């Protein structure tokens, strides 16, 4: 994979990033509910339209079904919990939501 160098103004550090590196605009918020549930909410522009993906951290048991079956690679496992890695790829197919055995993911 080709790499490029980015030097800051004082030349004291060099960052190496892949040439095809793309920053996706996603807003991630962690919400605590009255029932002591922790919800990670990711919002941003998907492939077709705006997307909001909620993951209830307390319900996710880390089975990786959502990660394995997501056709676009939107989700990854972060330790033992699913996490949104690139919301810009999301097509709102809802496969992750339908297959989650613990009802921990919702896509709007």
C-alpha positions, 0 to 999 in steps of 0.5 A: 500500500503506498504511503505518504509523509506529512510533516508538521510545521516544526519538522519535529514529527512525521506522520505516515498515513496510507495514500488512500486514507479517508476520514469519514464524518461521524458523530459518536455519542455515549448516552447513559439512560435512567436504567443504567444502560450505556448506548453508543450512538453513531450518526453520519452520512451513509451511502444513500442517506443519513444514518443513526446506529445505536449499540446498547453496550450492556446488551452486546455479548460480543458474538460478532454476528453483526460484524460477520454479516455486514455486507459493507464492513461498517462494524468491527469488534472493539474488545468484546463489543461491536463498534461503528468503524465507517458509517459512510459505508452503511446502506441501512440494510438493517442486517445487523439489527435483524441478526443481533440475538440480543437486540443491541443494535438499531439502525435508523 
